[in-house]
Amino acid sequence: MNSFFTAIVLAIVMESLCMALFPKFMRKAMLEIATRSDQELRSVGATGLVLAVLLAFLLRAL
C-alpha cells in the first residue's frame, strides 16, 4: 500500500512541476482537453492505463 501512495504523490509532483515550469502549455492542454468528447478521453485514459500497468510490471521484472 505504501507503493500506491508513493505513486500518487509522484503523480501530483509531476503535474505540479509541469504547471510550475510550463503554465502556458498546461493551460493550452487543459483547454484542448475540454473540447474533446467523453469517449475520446476514455479511450486515451484507458490506453494510458494499460501502458502504465504493463510498464510497471516490466520494471518490476527487471
PDBQT receptor file of N, H, CA, C and O in Angstrom, charges set to zero:
ATOM      1  N   MET A   1       0.828  -1.194   0.000  1.00  0.00    +0.000 N 
ATOM      2  CA  MET A   1       0.000   0.000   0.000  1.00  0.00    +0.000 C 
ATOM      3  C   MET A   1       0.868   1.252   0.000  1.00  0.00    +0.000 C 
ATOM      4  O   MET A   1       0.483   2.293  -0.533  1.00  0.00    +0.000 OA
ATOM      5  N   ASN A   2       2.049   1.133   0.607  1.00  0.00    +0.000 N 
ATOM      6  H   ASN A   2       2.362   0.288   1.040  1.00  0.00    +0.000 HD
ATOM      7  CA  ASN A   2       2.972   2.251   0.650  1.00  0.00    +0.000 C 
ATOM      8  C   ASN A   2       3.390   2.674  -0.766  1.00  0.00    +0.000 C 
ATOM      9  O   ASN A   2       3.518   3.866  -1.047  1.00  0.00    +0.000 OA
ATOM     10  N   SER A   3       3.601   1.690  -1.658  1.00  0.00    +0.000 N 
ATOM     11  H   SER A   3       3.497   0.722  -1.429  1.00  0.00    +0.000 HD
ATOM     12  CA  SER A   3       3.987   1.986  -3.034  1.00  0.00    +0.000 C 
ATOM     13  C   SER A   3       2.873   2.739  -3.761  1.00  0.00    +0.000 C 
ATOM     14  O   SER A   3       3.140   3.617  -4.581  1.00  0.00    +0.000 OA
ATOM     15  N   PHE A   4       1.637   2.392  -3.457  1.00  0.00    +0.000 N 
ATOM     16  H   PHE A   4       1.419   1.679  -2.791  1.00  0.00    +0.000 HD
ATOM     17  CA  PHE A   4       0.497   3.058  -4.096  1.00  0.00    +0.000 C 
ATOM     18  C   PHE A   4       0.484   4.539  -3.742  1.00  0.00    +0.000 C 
ATOM     19  O   PHE A   4       0.338   5.389  -4.620  1.00  0.00    +0.000 OA
ATOM     20  N   PHE A   5       0.637   4.847  -2.465  1.00  0.00    +0.000 N 
ATOM     21  H   PHE A   5       0.757   4.157  -1.752  1.00  0.00    +0.000 HD
ATOM     22  CA  PHE A   5       0.623   6.250  -2.051  1.00  0.00    +0.000 C 
ATOM     23  C   PHE A   5       1.841   7.005  -2.579  1.00  0.00    +0.000 C 
ATOM     24  O   PHE A   5       1.750   8.189  -2.907  1.00  0.00    +0.000 OA
ATOM     25  N   THR A   6       2.962   6.327  -2.659  1.00  0.00    +0.000 N 
ATOM     26  H   THR A   6       3.036   5.366  -2.392  1.00  0.00    +0.000 HD
ATOM     27  CA  THR A   6       4.151   6.948  -3.242  1.00  0.00    +0.000 C 
ATOM     28  C   THR A   6       3.898   7.295  -4.705  1.00  0.00    +0.000 C 
ATOM     29  O   THR A   6       4.288   8.368  -5.166  1.00  0.00    +0.000 OA
ATOM     30  N   ALA A   7       3.252   6.397  -5.430  1.00  0.00    +0.000 N 
ATOM     31  H   ALA A   7       2.936   5.525  -5.055  1.00  0.00    +0.000 HD
ATOM     32  CA  ALA A   7       2.931   6.651  -6.839  1.00  0.00    +0.000 C 
ATOM     33  C   ALA A   7       1.975   7.832  -6.981  1.00  0.00    +0.000 C 
ATOM     34  O   ALA A   7       2.141   8.651  -7.885  1.00  0.00    +0.000 OA
ATOM     35  N   ILE A   8       0.988   7.933  -6.110  1.00  0.00    +0.000 N 
ATOM     36  H   ILE A   8       0.853   7.268  -5.376  1.00  0.00    +0.000 HD
ATOM     37  CA  ILE A   8       0.049   9.057  -6.151  1.00  0.00    +0.000 C 
ATOM     38  C   ILE A   8       0.781  10.371  -5.910  1.00  0.00    +0.000 C 
ATOM     39  O   ILE A   8       0.561  11.355  -6.616  1.00  0.00    +0.000 OA
ATOM     40  N   VAL A   9       1.642  10.377  -4.918  1.00  0.00    +0.000 N 
ATOM     41  H   VAL A   9       1.821   9.578  -4.344  1.00  0.00    +0.000 HD
ATOM     42  CA  VAL A   9       2.409  11.588  -4.602  1.00  0.00    +0.000 C 
ATOM     43  C   VAL A   9       3.307  11.970  -5.776  1.00  0.00    +0.000 C 
ATOM     44  O   VAL A   9       3.412  13.151  -6.109  1.00  0.00    +0.000 OA
ATOM     45  N   LEU A  10       3.950  11.002  -6.402  1.00  0.00    +0.000 N 
ATOM     46  H   LEU A  10       3.866  10.043  -6.131  1.00  0.00    +0.000 HD
ATOM     47  CA  LEU A  10       4.804  11.297  -7.554  1.00  0.00    +0.000 C 
ATOM     48  C   LEU A  10       3.997  11.851  -8.722  1.00  0.00    +0.000 C 
ATOM     49  O   LEU A  10       4.475  12.734  -9.435  1.00  0.00    +0.000 OA
ATOM     50  N   ALA A  11       2.793  11.352  -8.929  1.00  0.00    +0.000 N 
ATOM     51  H   ALA A  11       2.404  10.634  -8.351  1.00  0.00    +0.000 HD
ATOM     52  CA  ALA A  11       1.934  11.878  -9.992  1.00  0.00    +0.000 C 
ATOM     53  C   ALA A  11       1.578  13.342  -9.707  1.00  0.00    +0.000 C 
ATOM     54  O   ALA A  11       1.577  14.169 -10.619  1.00  0.00    +0.000 OA
ATOM     55  N   ILE A  12       1.280  13.655  -8.464  1.00  0.00    +0.000 N 
ATOM     56  H   ILE A  12       1.281  12.983  -7.724  1.00  0.00    +0.000 HD
ATOM     57  CA  ILE A  12       0.973  15.038  -8.085  1.00  0.00    +0.000 C 
ATOM     58  C   ILE A  12       2.195  15.923  -8.272  1.00  0.00    +0.000 C 
ATOM     59  O   ILE A  12       2.079  17.054  -8.744  1.00  0.00    +0.000 OA
ATOM     60  N   VAL A  13       3.361  15.416  -7.906  1.00  0.00    +0.000 N 
ATOM     61  H   VAL A  13       3.455  14.497  -7.522  1.00  0.00    +0.000 HD
ATOM     62  CA  VAL A  13       4.603  16.181  -8.084  1.00  0.00    +0.000 C 
ATOM     63  C   VAL A  13       4.840  16.473  -9.562  1.00  0.00    +0.000 C 
ATOM     64  O   VAL A  13       5.174  17.601  -9.922  1.00  0.00    +0.000 OA
ATOM     65  N   MET A  14       4.673  15.472 -10.417  1.00  0.00    +0.000 N 
ATOM     66  H   MET A  14       4.401  14.556 -10.124  1.00  0.00    +0.000 HD
ATOM     67  CA  MET A  14       4.902  15.662 -11.855  1.00  0.00    +0.000 C 
ATOM     68  C   MET A  14       3.922  16.684 -12.442  1.00  0.00    +0.000 C 
ATOM     69  O   MET A  14       4.321  17.553 -13.218  1.00  0.00    +0.000 OA
ATOM     70  N   GLU A  15       2.659  16.580 -12.078  1.00  0.00    +0.000 N 
ATOM     71  H   GLU A  15       2.335  15.874 -11.448  1.00  0.00    +0.000 HD
ATOM     72  CA  GLU A  15       1.677  17.527 -12.589  1.00  0.00    +0.000 C 
ATOM     73  C   GLU A  15       1.979  18.938 -12.087  1.00  0.00    +0.000 C 
ATOM     74  O   GLU A  15       1.908  19.897 -12.856  1.00  0.00    +0.000 OA
ATOM     75  N   SER A  16       2.311  19.070 -10.826  1.00  0.00    +0.000 N 
ATOM     76  H   SER A  16       2.369  18.292 -10.201  1.00  0.00    +0.000 HD
ATOM     77  CA  SER A  16       2.626  20.382 -10.259  1.00  0.00    +0.000 C 
ATOM     78  C   SER A  16       3.878  20.972 -10.898  1.00  0.00    +0.000 C 
ATOM     79  O   SER A  16       3.944  22.173 -11.163  1.00  0.00    +0.000 OA
ATOM     80  N   LEU A  17       4.858  20.127 -11.139  1.00  0.00    +0.000 N 
ATOM     81  H   LEU A  17       4.804  19.152 -10.924  1.00  0.00    +0.000 HD
ATOM     82  CA  LEU A  17       6.085  20.581 -11.780  1.00  0.00    +0.000 C 
ATOM     83  C   LEU A  17       5.806  21.105 -13.192  1.00  0.00    +0.000 C 
ATOM     84  O   LEU A  17       6.336  22.141 -13.594  1.00  0.00    +0.000 OA
ATOM     85  N   CYS A  18       4.977  20.384 -13.932  1.00  0.00    +0.000 N 
ATOM     86  H   CYS A  18       4.547  19.543 -13.605  1.00  0.00    +0.000 HD
ATOM     87  CA  CYS A  18       4.609  20.846 -15.282  1.00  0.00    +0.000 C 
ATOM     88  C   CYS A  18       3.884  22.183 -15.225  1.00  0.00    +0.000 C 
ATOM     89  O   CYS A  18       4.140  23.064 -16.046  1.00  0.00    +0.000 OA
ATOM     90  N   MET A  19       2.989  22.340 -14.269  1.00  0.00    +0.000 N 
ATOM     91  H   MET A  19       2.781  21.624 -13.602  1.00  0.00    +0.000 HD
ATOM     92  CA  MET A  19       2.268  23.615 -14.143  1.00  0.00    +0.000 C 
ATOM     93  C   MET A  19       3.207  24.746 -13.752  1.00  0.00    +0.000 C 
ATOM     94  O   MET A  19       3.048  25.873 -14.219  1.00  0.00    +0.000 OA
ATOM     95  N   ALA A  20       4.181  24.457 -12.901  1.00  0.00    +0.000 N 
ATOM     96  H   ALA A  20       4.310  23.541 -12.521  1.00  0.00    +0.000 HD
ATOM     97  CA  ALA A  20       5.119  25.488 -12.461  1.00  0.00    +0.000 C 
ATOM     98  C   ALA A  20       6.081  25.888 -13.577  1.00  0.00    +0.000 C 
ATOM     99  O   ALA A  20       6.406  27.066 -13.728  1.00  0.00    +0.000 OA
ATOM    100  N   LEU A  21       6.535  24.908 -14.358  1.00  0.00    +0.000 N 
ATOM    101  H   LEU A  21       6.271  23.951 -14.235  1.00  0.00    +0.000 HD
ATOM    102  CA  LEU A  21       7.529  25.194 -15.392  1.00  0.00    +0.000 C 
ATOM    103  C   LEU A  21       6.924  25.621 -16.729  1.00  0.00    +0.000 C 
ATOM    104  O   LEU A  21       7.524  26.411 -17.457  1.00  0.00    +0.000 OA
ATOM    105  N   PHE A  22       5.752  25.106 -17.051  1.00  0.00    +0.000 N 
ATOM    106  H   PHE A  22       5.265  24.464 -16.460  1.00  0.00    +0.000 HD
ATOM    107  CA  PHE A  22       5.142  25.354 -18.362  1.00  0.00    +0.000 C 
ATOM    108  C   PHE A  22       3.674  25.773 -18.232  1.00  0.00    +0.000 C 
ATOM    109  O   PHE A  22       2.799  25.073 -18.742  1.00  0.00    +0.000 OA
ATOM    110  N   PRO A  23       3.383  26.888 -17.566  1.00  0.00    +0.000 N 
ATOM    111  CA  PRO A  23       1.979  27.256 -17.330  1.00  0.00    +0.000 C 
ATOM    112  C   PRO A  23       1.188  27.510 -18.618  1.00  0.00    +0.000 C 
ATOM    113  O   PRO A  23       0.015  27.144 -18.693  1.00  0.00    +0.000 OA
ATOM    114  N   LYS A  24       1.802  28.125 -19.625  1.00  0.00    +0.000 N 
ATOM    115  H   LYS A  24       2.755  28.422 -19.564  1.00  0.00    +0.000 HD
ATOM    116  CA  LYS A  24       1.083  28.389 -20.881  1.00  0.00    +0.000 C 
ATOM    117  C   LYS A  24       0.722  27.094 -21.593  1.00  0.00    +0.000 C 
ATOM    118  O   LYS A  24      -0.392  26.944 -22.096  1.00  0.00    +0.000 OA
ATOM    119  N   PHE A  25       1.671  26.156 -21.635  1.00  0.00    +0.000 N 
ATOM    120  H   PHE A  25       2.575  26.278 -21.227  1.00  0.00    +0.000 HD
ATOM    121  CA  PHE A  25       1.404  24.869 -22.268  1.00  0.00    +0.000 C 
ATOM    122  C   PHE A  25       0.315  24.108 -21.525  1.00  0.00    +0.000 C 
ATOM    123  O   PHE A  25      -0.560  23.513 -22.154  1.00  0.00    +0.000 OA
ATOM    124  N   MET A  26       0.355  24.120 -20.204  1.00  0.00    +0.000 N 
ATOM    125  H   MET A  26       1.066  24.603 -19.693  1.00  0.00    +0.000 HD
ATOM    126  CA  MET A  26      -0.648  23.404 -19.419  1.00  0.00    +0.000 C 
ATOM    127  C   MET A  26      -2.035  24.008 -19.621  1.00  0.00    +0.000 C 
ATOM    128  O   MET A  26      -3.019  23.278 -19.740  1.00  0.00    +0.000 OA
ATOM    129  N   ARG A  27      -2.116  25.337 -19.659  1.00  0.00    +0.000 N 
ATOM    130  H   ARG A  27      -1.317  25.930 -19.561  1.00  0.00    +0.000 HD
ATOM    131  CA  ARG A  27      -3.402  25.997 -19.903  1.00  0.00    +0.000 C 
ATOM    132  C   ARG A  27      -3.944  25.601 -21.280  1.00  0.00    +0.000 C 
ATOM    133  O   ARG A  27      -5.127  25.296 -21.428  1.00  0.00    +0.000 OA
ATOM    134  N   LYS A  28      -3.065  25.611 -22.280  1.00  0.00    +0.000 N 
ATOM    135  H   LYS A  28      -2.104  25.859 -22.160  1.00  0.00    +0.000 HD
ATOM    136  CA  LYS A  28      -3.474  25.233 -23.631  1.00  0.00    +0.000 C 
ATOM    137  C   LYS A  28      -3.932  23.768 -23.673  1.00  0.00    +0.000 C 
ATOM    138  O   LYS A  28      -4.933  23.441 -24.311  1.00  0.00    +0.000 OA
ATOM    139  N   ALA A  29      -3.194  22.900 -22.993  1.00  0.00    +0.000 N 
ATOM    140  H   ALA A  29      -2.381  23.165 -22.475  1.00  0.00    +0.000 HD
ATOM    141  CA  ALA A  29      -3.556  21.481 -22.959  1.00  0.00    +0.000 C 
ATOM    142  C   ALA A  29      -4.907  21.265 -22.287  1.00  0.00    +0.000 C 
ATOM    143  O   ALA A  29      -5.718  20.465 -22.754  1.00  0.00    +0.000 OA
ATOM    144  N   MET A  30      -5.147  21.983 -21.186  1.00  0.00    +0.000 N 
ATOM    145  H   MET A  30      -4.488  22.633 -20.806  1.00  0.00    +0.000 HD
ATOM    146  CA  MET A  30      -6.434  21.845 -20.485  1.00  0.00    +0.000 C 
ATOM    147  C   MET A  30      -7.593  22.338 -21.340  1.00  0.00    +0.000 C 
ATOM    148  O   MET A  30      -8.667  21.736 -21.343  1.00  0.00    +0.000 OA
ATOM    149  N   LEU A  31      -7.381  23.428 -22.060  1.00  0.00    +0.000 N 
ATOM    150  H   LEU A  31      -6.509  23.918 -22.058  1.00  0.00    +0.000 HD
ATOM    151  CA  LEU A  31      -8.430  23.930 -22.950  1.00  0.00    +0.000 C 
ATOM    152  C   LEU A  31      -8.701  22.935 -24.076  1.00  0.00    +0.000 C 
ATOM    153  O   LEU A  31      -9.850  22.740 -24.473  1.00  0.00    +0.000 OA
ATOM    154  N   GLU A  32      -7.658  22.315 -24.583  1.00  0.00    +0.000 N 
ATOM    155  H   GLU A  32      -6.724  22.473 -24.260  1.00  0.00    +0.000 HD
ATOM    156  CA  GLU A  32      -7.814  21.313 -25.639  1.00  0.00    +0.000 C 
ATOM    157  C   GLU A  32      -8.576  20.094 -25.118  1.00  0.00    +0.000 C 
ATOM    158  O   GLU A  32      -9.453  19.565 -25.801  1.00  0.00    +0.000 OA
ATOM    159  N   ILE A  33      -8.238  19.657 -23.917  1.00  0.00    +0.000 N 
ATOM    160  H   ILE A  33      -7.526  20.087 -23.363  1.00  0.00    +0.000 HD
ATOM    161  CA  ILE A  33      -8.922  18.504 -23.319  1.00  0.00    +0.000 C 
ATOM    162  C   ILE A  33     -10.408  18.802 -23.120  1.00  0.00    +0.000 C 
ATOM    163  O   ILE A  33     -11.248  17.921 -23.299  1.00  0.00    +0.000 OA
ATOM    164  N   ALA A  34     -10.732  20.038 -22.752  1.00  0.00    +0.000 N 
ATOM    165  H   ALA A  34     -10.050  20.755 -22.606  1.00  0.00    +0.000 HD
ATOM    166  CA  ALA A  34     -12.127  20.408 -22.505  1.00  0.00    +0.000 C 
ATOM    167  C   ALA A  34     -12.978  20.300 -23.761  1.00  0.00    +0.000 C 
ATOM    168  O   ALA A  34     -14.198  20.164 -23.668  1.00  0.00    +0.000 OA
ATOM    169  N   THR A  35     -12.350  20.357 -24.939  1.00  0.00    +0.000 N 
ATOM    170  H   THR A  35     -11.359  20.467 -25.014  1.00  0.00    +0.000 HD
ATOM    171  CA  THR A  35     -13.115  20.292 -26.189  1.00  0.00    +0.000 C 
ATOM    172  C   THR A  35     -13.315  18.858 -26.682  1.00  0.00    +0.000 C 
ATOM    173  O   THR A  35     -14.079  18.629 -27.620  1.00  0.00    +0.000 OA
ATOM    174  N   ARG A  36     -12.643  17.904 -26.066  1.00  0.00    +0.000 N 
ATOM    175  H   ARG A  36     -12.022  18.090 -25.305  1.00  0.00    +0.000 HD
ATOM    176  CA  ARG A  36     -12.721  16.506 -26.511  1.00  0.00    +0.000 C 
ATOM    177  C   ARG A  36     -13.968  15.818 -25.959  1.00  0.00    +0.000 C 
ATOM    178  O   ARG A  36     -14.476  16.175 -24.896  1.00  0.00    +0.000 OA
ATOM    179  N   SER A  37     -14.445  14.829 -26.703  1.00  0.00    +0.000 N 
ATOM    180  H   SER A  37     -14.032  14.539 -27.567  1.00  0.00    +0.000 HD
ATOM    181  CA  SER A  37     -15.634  14.089 -26.276  1.00  0.00    +0.000 C 
ATOM    182  C   SER A  37     -15.283  13.136 -25.127  1.00  0.00    +0.000 C 
ATOM    183  O   SER A  37     -14.117  12.802 -24.919  1.00  0.00    +0.000 OA
ATOM    184  N   ASP A  38     -16.293  12.713 -24.400  1.00  0.00    +0.000 N 
ATOM    185  H   ASP A  38     -17.240  12.985 -24.569  1.00  0.00    +0.000 HD
ATOM    186  CA  ASP A  38     -16.081  11.773 -23.298  1.00  0.00    +0.000 C 
ATOM    187  C   ASP A  38     -15.472  10.469 -23.810  1.00  0.00    +0.000 C 
ATOM    188  O   ASP A  38     -14.576   9.907 -23.181  1.00  0.00    +0.000 OA
ATOM    189  N   GLN A  39     -15.961   9.995 -24.950  1.00  0.00    +0.000 N 
ATOM    190  H   GLN A  39     -16.689  10.453 -25.461  1.00  0.00    +0.000 HD
ATOM    191  CA  GLN A  39     -15.450   8.738 -25.497  1.00  0.00    +0.000 C 
ATOM    192  C   GLN A  39     -13.971   8.853 -25.861  1.00  0.00    +0.000 C 
ATOM    193  O   GLN A  39     -13.196   7.925 -25.631  1.00  0.00    +0.000 OA
ATOM    194  N   GLU A  40     -13.591   9.978 -26.419  1.00  0.00    +0.000 N 
ATOM    195  H   GLU A  40     -14.220  10.732 -26.606  1.00  0.00    +0.000 HD
ATOM    196  CA  GLU A  40     -12.188  10.190 -26.782  1.00  0.00    +0.000 C 
ATOM    197  C   GLU A  40     -11.298  10.210 -25.525  1.00  0.00    +0.000 C 
ATOM    198  O   GLU A  40     -10.218   9.620 -25.510  1.00  0.00    +0.000 OA
ATOM    199  N   LEU A  41     -11.768  10.893 -24.483  1.00  0.00    +0.000 N 
ATOM    200  H   LEU A  41     -12.646  11.372 -24.495  1.00  0.00    +0.000 HD
ATOM    201  CA  LEU A  41     -10.998  10.937 -23.234  1.00  0.00    +0.000 C 
ATOM    202  C   LEU A  41     -10.916   9.565 -22.589  1.00  0.00    +0.000 C 
ATOM    203  O   LEU A  41      -9.873   9.199 -22.046  1.00  0.00    +0.000 OA
ATOM    204  N   ARG A  42     -12.007   8.795 -22.640  1.00  0.00    +0.000 N 
ATOM    205  H   ARG A  42     -12.854   9.092 -23.081  1.00  0.00    +0.000 HD
ATOM    206  CA  ARG A  42     -11.977   7.435 -22.090  1.00  0.00    +0.000 C 
ATOM    207  C   ARG A  42     -10.973   6.568 -22.834  1.00  0.00    +0.000 C 
ATOM    208  O   ARG A  42     -10.227   5.808 -22.217  1.00  0.00    +0.000 OA
ATOM    209  N   SER A  43     -10.954   6.679 -24.156  1.00  0.00    +0.000 N 
ATOM    210  H   SER A  43     -11.560   7.296 -24.657  1.00  0.00    +0.000 HD
ATOM    211  CA  SER A  43     -10.023   5.877 -24.960  1.00  0.00    +0.000 C 
ATOM    212  C   SER A  43      -8.575   6.214 -24.621  1.00  0.00    +0.000 C 
ATOM    213  O   SER A  43      -7.754   5.318 -24.426  1.00  0.00    +0.000 OA
ATOM    214  N   VAL A  44      -8.270   7.490 -24.552  1.00  0.00    +0.000 N 
ATOM    215  H   VAL A  44      -8.937   8.217 -24.710  1.00  0.00    +0.000 HD
ATOM    216  CA  VAL A  44      -6.908   7.911 -24.221  1.00  0.00    +0.000 C 
ATOM    217  C   VAL A  44      -6.550   7.482 -22.800  1.00  0.00    +0.000 C 
ATOM    218  O   VAL A  44      -5.441   7.005 -22.556  1.00  0.00    +0.000 OA
ATOM    219  N   GLY A  45      -7.476   7.649 -21.870  1.00  0.00    +0.000 N 
ATOM    220  H   GLY A  45      -8.377   8.036 -22.069  1.00  0.00    +0.000 HD
ATOM    221  CA  GLY A  45      -7.229   7.250 -20.485  1.00  0.00    +0.000 C 
ATOM    222  C   GLY A  45      -7.018   5.758 -20.339  1.00  0.00    +0.000 C 
ATOM    223  O   GLY A  45      -6.116   5.326 -19.621  1.00  0.00    +0.000 OA
ATOM    224  N   ALA A  46      -7.837   4.964 -21.013  1.00  0.00    +0.000 N 
ATOM    225  H   ALA A  46      -8.570   5.315 -21.596  1.00  0.00    +0.000 HD
ATOM    226  CA  ALA A  46      -7.705   3.508 -20.932  1.00  0.00    +0.000 C 
ATOM    227  C   ALA A  46      -6.399   3.042 -21.560  1.00  0.00    +0.000 C 
ATOM    228  O   ALA A  46      -5.743   2.142 -21.036  1.00  0.00    +0.000 OA
ATOM    229  N   THR A  47      -6.022   3.645 -22.670  1.00  0.00    +0.000 N 
ATOM    230  H   THR A  47      -6.554   4.376 -23.096  1.00  0.00    +0.000 HD
ATOM    231  CA  THR A  47      -4.756   3.292 -23.322  1.00  0.00    +0.000 C 
ATOM    232  C   THR A  47      -3.579   3.632 -22.412  1.00  0.00    +0.000 C 
ATOM    233  O   THR A  47      -2.661   2.828 -22.255  1.00  0.00    +0.000 OA
ATOM    234  N   GLY A  48      -3.605   4.806 -21.822  1.00  0.00    +0.000 N 
ATOM    235  H   GLY A  48      -4.351   5.459 -21.950  1.00  0.00    +0.000 HD
ATOM    236  CA  GLY A  48      -2.542   5.198 -20.897  1.00  0.00    +0.000 C 
ATOM    237  C   GLY A  48      -2.478   4.283 -19.695  1.00  0.00    +0.000 C 
ATOM    238  O   GLY A  48      -1.392   3.942 -19.227  1.00  0.00    +0.000 OA
ATOM    239  N   LEU A  49      -3.625   3.886 -19.195  1.00  0.00    +0.000 N 
ATOM    240  H   LEU A  49      -4.507   4.163 -19.576  1.00  0.00    +0.000 HD
ATOM    241  CA  LEU A  49      -3.678   2.988 -18.039  1.00  0.00    +0.000 C 
ATOM    242  C   LEU A  49      -3.060   1.636 -18.365  1.00  0.00    +0.000 C 
ATOM    243  O   LEU A  49      -2.254   1.116 -17.593  1.00  0.00    +0.000 OA
ATOM    244  N   VAL A  50      -3.434   1.069 -19.498  1.00  0.00    +0.000 N 
ATOM    245  H   VAL A  50      -4.088   1.492 -20.124  1.00  0.00    +0.000 HD
ATOM    246  CA  VAL A  50      -2.891  -0.234 -19.892  1.00  0.00    +0.000 C 
ATOM    247  C   VAL A  50      -1.378  -0.151 -20.081  1.00  0.00    +0.000 C 
ATOM    248  O   VAL A  50      -0.640  -1.022 -19.620  1.00  0.00    +0.000 OA
ATOM    249  N   LEU A  51      -0.924   0.897 -20.759  1.00  0.00    +0.000 N 
ATOM    250  H   LEU A  51      -1.523   1.605 -21.133  1.00  0.00    +0.000 HD
ATOM    251  CA  LEU A  51       0.519   1.053 -20.974  1.00  0.00    +0.000 C 
ATOM    252  C   LEU A  51       1.266   1.233 -19.653  1.00  0.00    +0.000 C 
ATOM    253  O   LEU A  51       2.352   0.680 -19.478  1.00  0.00    +0.000 OA
ATOM    254  N   ALA A  52       0.701   1.991 -18.735  1.00  0.00    +0.000 N 
ATOM    255  H   ALA A  52      -0.181   2.440 -18.878  1.00  0.00    +0.000 HD
ATOM    256  CA  ALA A  52       1.345   2.221 -17.442  1.00  0.00    +0.000 C 
ATOM    257  C   ALA A  52       1.425   0.939 -16.628  1.00  0.00    +0.000 C 
ATOM    258  O   ALA A  52       2.449   0.670 -15.999  1.00  0.00    +0.000 OA
ATOM    259  N   VAL A  53       0.368   0.149 -16.631  1.00  0.00    +0.000 N 
ATOM    260  H   VAL A  53      -0.464   0.367 -17.142  1.00  0.00    +0.000 HD
ATOM    261  CA  VAL A  53       0.383  -1.119 -15.888  1.00  0.00    +0.000 C 
ATOM    262  C   VAL A  53       1.406  -2.077 -16.488  1.00  0.00    +0.000 C 
ATOM    263  O   VAL A  53       2.146  -2.732 -15.754  1.00  0.00    +0.000 OA
ATOM    264  N   LEU A  54       1.452  -2.164 -17.820  1.00  0.00    +0.000 N 
ATOM    265  H   LEU A  54       0.850  -1.632 -18.416  1.00  0.00    +0.000 HD
ATOM    266  CA  LEU A  54       2.443  -3.021 -18.473  1.00  0.00    +0.000 C 
ATOM    267  C   LEU A  54       3.863  -2.561 -18.154  1.00  0.00    +0.000 C 
ATOM    268  O   LEU A  54       4.736  -3.384 -17.879  1.00  0.00    +0.000 OA
ATOM    269  N   LEU A  55       4.092  -1.267 -18.189  1.00  0.00    +0.000 N 
ATOM    270  H   LEU A  55       3.382  -0.598 -18.412  1.00  0.00    +0.000 HD
ATOM    271  CA  LEU A  55       5.411  -0.724 -17.865  1.00  0.00    +0.000 C 
ATOM    272  C   LEU A  55       5.787  -1.020 -16.417  1.00  0.00    +0.000 C 
ATOM    273  O   LEU A  55       6.934  -1.358 -16.125  1.00  0.00    +0.000 OA
ATOM    274  N   ALA A  56       4.817  -0.893 -15.509  1.00  0.00    +0.000 N 
ATOM    275  H   ALA A  56       3.885  -0.619 -15.746  1.00  0.00    +0.000 HD
ATOM    276  CA  ALA A  56       5.090  -1.202 -14.103  1.00  0.00    +0.000 C 
ATOM    277  C   ALA A  56       5.484  -2.658 -13.914  1.00  0.00    +0.000 C 
ATOM    278  O   ALA A  56       6.410  -2.957 -13.160  1.00  0.00    +0.000 OA
ATOM    279  N   PHE A  57       4.788  -3.568 -14.594  1.00  0.00    +0.000 N 
ATOM    280  H   PHE A  57       4.036  -3.325 -15.206  1.00  0.00    +0.000 HD
ATOM    281  CA  PHE A  57       5.135  -4.976 -14.495  1.00  0.00    +0.000 C 
ATOM    282  C   PHE A  57       6.516  -5.253 -15.094  1.00  0.00    +0.000 C 
ATOM    283  O   PHE A  57       7.288  -6.036 -14.541  1.00  0.00    +0.000 OA
ATOM    284  N   LEU A  58       6.828  -4.611 -16.222  1.00  0.00    +0.000 N 
ATOM    285  H   LEU A  58       6.201  -3.974 -16.671  1.00  0.00    +0.000 HD
ATOM    286  CA  LEU A  58       8.139  -4.792 -16.826  1.00  0.00    +0.000 C 
ATOM    287  C   LEU A  58       9.251  -4.273 -15.923  1.00  0.00    +0.000 C 
ATOM    288  O   LEU A  58      10.292  -4.917 -15.788  1.00  0.00    +0.000 OA
ATOM    289  N   LEU A  59       9.040  -3.122 -15.307  1.00  0.00    +0.000 N 
ATOM    290  H   LEU A  59       8.194  -2.599 -15.417  1.00  0.00    +0.000 HD
ATOM    291  CA  LEU A  59      10.045  -2.569 -14.410  1.00  0.00    +0.000 C 
ATOM    292  C   LEU A  59      10.241  -3.432 -13.176  1.00  0.00    +0.000 C 
ATOM    293  O   LEU A  59      11.359  -3.562 -12.677  1.00  0.00    +0.000 OA
ATOM    294  N   ARG A  60       9.157  -4.023 -12.680  1.00  0.00    +0.000 N 
ATOM    295  H   ARG A  60       8.249  -3.917 -13.086  1.00  0.00    +0.000 HD
ATOM    296  CA  ARG A  60       9.272  -4.915 -11.508  1.00  0.00    +0.000 C 
ATOM    297  C   ARG A  60      10.038  -6.174 -11.842  1.00  0.00    +0.000 C 
ATOM    298  O   ARG A  60      10.738  -6.738 -11.002  1.00  0.00    +0.000 OA
ATOM    299  N   ALA A  61       9.890  -6.618 -13.113  1.00  0.00    +0.000 N 
ATOM    300  H   ALA A  61       9.321  -6.159 -13.796  1.00  0.00    +0.000 HD
ATOM    301  CA  ALA A  61      10.543  -7.866 -13.546  1.00  0.00    +0.000 C 
ATOM    302  C   ALA A  61      12.045  -7.690 -13.688  1.00  0.00    +0.000 C 
ATOM    303  O   ALA A  61      12.792  -8.664 -13.591  1.00  0.00    +0.000 OA
ATOM    304  N   LEU A  62      12.497  -6.468 -13.915  1.00  0.00    +0.000 N 
ATOM    305  H   LEU A  62      11.890  -5.677 -13.994  1.00  0.00    +0.000 HD
ATOM    306  CA  LEU A  62      13.945  -6.246 -14.121  1.00  0.00    +0.000 C 
ATOM    307  C   LEU A  62      14.701  -6.225 -12.846  1.00  0.00    +0.000 C 
ATOM    308  O   LEU A  62      15.920  -6.050 -12.855  1.00  0.00    +0.000 OA
TER     309      LEU A  62
